[in-house]
Amino acid sequence: MTKIEMDAIDRRILAILQENGRLSNQEIAERVNLSPSPCLRRIRRLEESGVIRGYVALLDPRRLGLDLLAYVNVRLEKRSGPALSPRGGDVTHADLFRAAVQTWPEVVACYAMTGDMDYLLRVQVADMAHFSRFVQEQLLHHPSVIDVKTSFSLETFKETTALPIV
């Protein structure tokens, strides 16, 4: 993946969009001191190059009844050789696990990690009963998973989707 060349105006546009993605092109253009057409061209270029991946609504999990946030470290089976796919054919344990994670709505983020554990899951659920069901019926039931360790968030005092634009 190639890093795209950006100037100060591009960076300002990105900062503005990270703050409020619902602003009109006219409003963004005014804030960066451009006319609307060149501003729109810049935004389109940032979209087409993949710098801007998309636009979303950020939801408040607590208002949706999703009050428990857990970080789960997962270690997978390390046996050499392929695992058997439910559909037949050879796949790795990591392949099977990654496919399963895509189907679990409780997992809002999954990262491949270095160190003792293979993956870190960010899991958002209603309560401890919901978390227990997820772990017992989904996570520990998965044939590639051999160990999990969980930490629960007690308080959130910083959370942002905004990236530092340098």
Number of C-alpha atoms within 10 A of each C-alpha: 5 5 7 11 7 11 8 11 16 18 15 15 19 21 16 17 18 16 13 12 15 14 12 12 15 14 13 24 19 12 13 16 11 14 13 16 12 11 21 17 11 16 20 13 15 19 13 11 14 12 13 15 10 8 11 8 7 7 8 10 14 12 8 10 12 16 15 18 22 19 18 21 21 22 18 18 15 12 10 8 10 13 19 13 13 9 6 8 9 13 14 18 23 19 14 17 17 15 11 13 17 13 10 13 12 20 19 13 14 17 12 13 13 9 6 9 16 18 21 21 19 19 22 22 23 16 13 13 10 14 18 13 11 19 15 11 11 14 22 15 12 16 13 21 18 14 14 17 11 14 11 12 11 9 7 7 5 5 6 7 8 11 9 7 10 6
